[in-house]
Amino acid sequence: MRVRESTGGTRERIKAVALELFTEQGYEKTSLREIAERLNVTKAALYYHFKSKDEIVSSFVEDRLDQMDDLVAWAEAQPDTLATRRAVLARYADTMFTGQLPSVMRFFEQNQTVLKSLAAGQRMRERMFRLANVLCGGDTSPKAQLRAVLALFAVHSSWFALRAPEVSDAERRRLSLEVADELLAGIGSRADGEPA
């Protein structure tokens, strides 16, 4: 059991240091050797956990996919109401603005071509559409689908859409949920406010 805990701890340390270096120097300019040196381990020890930089980035995406799967499972078990849709977006925002994820999101924003080139990036896109479908509820109209995707994107894109350095993560979260809520309010109803 101790070995597994130690291995998991080492993987997390590698990911944290790699993310730090990727953010400082850029993905392309960071080598596995530099990551190993910063960790004060051999390259062989690093290879035991990750064979390439792409594997490290994929592990960030896999962590995010696990969070999204948990959120989709929870959301699908809830009643189809505006309150549920708001709760789904709030939980989605919580996963975006807590722990190490803000740093991961900044990395993805700075290195979008890296994410697009990985198979894990495609799986992330699929999860976003699954979550958007949950937000649509029973409204299958194209307008509802667009609103749902844009509501998620309002939260997701706040990492690169809000460029002012003085905007705190808390303010970024608040603003993105405010915009997302405006989009959610139109799902399941006609423009005149009457139920569809």
C-alpha positions in Angstrom: 0.0 0.0 0.0 2.8 2.4 0.8 4.4 1.9 -2.6 1.1 2.8 -4.3 0.7 5.9 -2.2 4.4 6.9 -2.9 3.9 6.3 -6.6 0.8 8.4 -6.7 2.5 11.1 -4.8 5.4 11.1 -7.1 3.1 11.3 -10.2 1.4 14.3 -8.7 4.7 16.0 -7.9 5.8 15.4 -11.5 2.6 16.8 -12.8 2.9 19.9 -10.6 6.5 20.6 -11.6 5.8 20.0 -15.3 2.9 22.3 -15.2 5.0 24.9 -13.5 7.7 24.6 -16.2 5.2 24.4 -19.0 3.7 27.7 -17.8 7.0 29.4 -17.1 8.8 28.4 -20.4 6.2 27.0 -22.6 5.4 23.4 -23.5 7.7 23.2 -26.5 10.7 24.7 -24.7 10.5 22.4 -21.7 12.2 19.0 -21.8 11.8 15.9 -19.7 15.4 16.4 -18.5 14.5 19.8 -17.1 11.4 18.3 -15.3 13.6 15.6 -13.8 16.3 18.1 -12.7 13.7 20.4 -11.0 12.4 17.3 -9.2 15.9 16.2 -8.4 15.3 12.7 -9.8 16.9 10.8 -12.7 15.3 10.8 -16.1 14.8 7.1 -15.7 12.7 7.7 -12.6 10.6 10.2 -14.5 10.2 7.7 -17.4 8.8 5.2 -14.9 5.8 7.5 -14.5 5.6 9.3 -17.8 7.3 8.4 -21.1 6.7 11.8 -22.7 5.5 15.4 -22.2 2.3 14.4 -24.1 1.6 11.7 -21.4 1.9 14.4 -18.7 -0.5 16.7 -20.5 -2.9 13.7 -21.2 -2.9 13.0 -17.4 -4.1 16.6 -16.8 -6.9 16.0 -19.3 -7.7 12.6 -17.8 -8.1 14.2 -14.4 -10.5 16.7 -15.9 -12.4 14.0 -17.7 -12.9 12.1 -14.5 -14.4 15.3 -12.9 -16.6 15.9 -15.8 -17.9 12.2 -15.8 -18.7 12.6 -12.1 -20.6 15.9 -12.8 -22.5 14.4 -15.8 -23.5 11.3 -13.7 -24.7 13.6 -10.9 -26.6 15.9 -13.3 -28.4 13.1 -15.1 -29.8 11.9 -11.7 -31.3 15.3 -11.0 -34.7 16.7 -12.0 -34.8 18.7 -15.2 -35.2 22.2 -13.9 -33.5 25.6 -14.2 -32.3 25.2 -10.6 -30.6 22.0 -11.6 -29.0 23.6 -14.7 -27.7 26.4 -12.5 -26.3 23.9 -10.0 -24.6 22.0 -12.8 -22.9 25.1 -14.0 -21.9 26.1 -10.4 -20.4 22.7 -9.9 -18.6 22.9 -13.2 -17.2 26.3 -12.2 -16.1 24.9 -8.9 -14.0 22.3 -10.7 -12.5 25.0 -12.9 -11.6 27.4 -10.1 -10.3 25.1 -7.3 -7.2 23.1 -6.7 -4.6 23.0 -9.4 -7.1 23.4 -12.2 -6.7 27.2 -12.7 -3.0 26.6 -13.5 -4.0 23.7 -15.9 -6.5 25.9 -17.6 -4.0 28.7 -18.0 -1.6 26.2 -19.5 -4.3 24.9 -22.0 -5.1 28.5 -22.9 -1.4 29.2 -23.7 -0.9 25.9 -25.5 -4.2 25.2 -27.3 -2.4 23.4 -30.2 -1.0 20.8 -27.8 -4.4 19.9 -26.5 -5.9 19.7 -30.0 -3.2 17.3 -31.1 -3.9 14.8 -28.4 -6.6 12.1 -28.4 -7.4 13.2 -24.9 -8.4 16.6 -26.3 -11.0 15.0 -28.4 -12.4 13.1 -25.4 -12.6 16.4 -23.6 -14.7 17.9 -26.4 -17.1 14.9 -26.2 -17.6 15.4 -22.5 -18.4 19.0 -23.1 -21.1 18.1 -25.5 -22.5 15.5 -23.0 -22.6 18.1 -20.3 -24.3 20.5 -22.8 -26.9 17.9 -23.5 -27.7 17.6 -19.8 -28.1 21.4 -19.7 -30.6 21.3 -22.6 -32.9 18.9 -20.7 -35.8 18.1 -22.9 -35.3 21.1 -25.1 -33.8 19.7 -28.3 -34.0 22.9 -30.3 -30.9 24.2 -32.0 -31.2 27.4 -30.0 -31.2 25.4 -26.7 -28.2 23.4 -27.9 -26.3 26.6 -28.7 -27.3 28.3 -25.4 -26.1 25.2 -23.4 -22.7 25.1 -25.2 -22.2 28.8 -24.8 -23.1 28.7 -21.1 -20.4 26.1 -20.6 -18.1 28.1 -22.7 -18.8 31.3 -20.7 -17.3 29.5 -17.7 -14.6 27.6 -19.6 -13.4 30.5 -21.7 -13.1 33.0 -18.8 -9.5 31.9 -18.5 -8.6 33.5 -21.8 -11.5 35.8 -22.5 -11.0 37.9 -19.4 -7.5 39.2 -19.9 -7.3 41.9 -17.3 -4.6 40.7 -14.8 -6.4 42.4 -11.9 -9.5 40.1 -12.3 -9.3 37.6 -9.4 -10.3 33.9 -9.8 -13.3 34.6 -7.6 -14.4 37.5 -9.8 -13.7 35.5 -12.9 -16.0 32.7 -11.6 -18.7 35.2 -10.6 -18.8 36.9 -14.0 -18.7 33.8 -16.0 -21.6 32.3 -14.0 -23.6 35.5 -14.4 -23.3 35.3 -18.2 -23.9 31.6 -18.2 -27.1 32.1 -16.2 -28.4 34.5 -18.7 -28.0 31.9 -21.4 -29.5 29.1 -19.3 -32.6 31.1 -18.6 -33.6 30.8 -22.3 -33.5 27.0 -22.4 -36.9 25.4 -22.4 -38.9 28.6 -23.0 -39.9 30.8 -25.9 -38.6 34.3 -26.4 -41.9 35.7 -24.9 -41.2 33.9 -21.6 -43.9 31.3 -22.0 -43.0 27.6 -21.6 -42.1 26.0 -24.9 
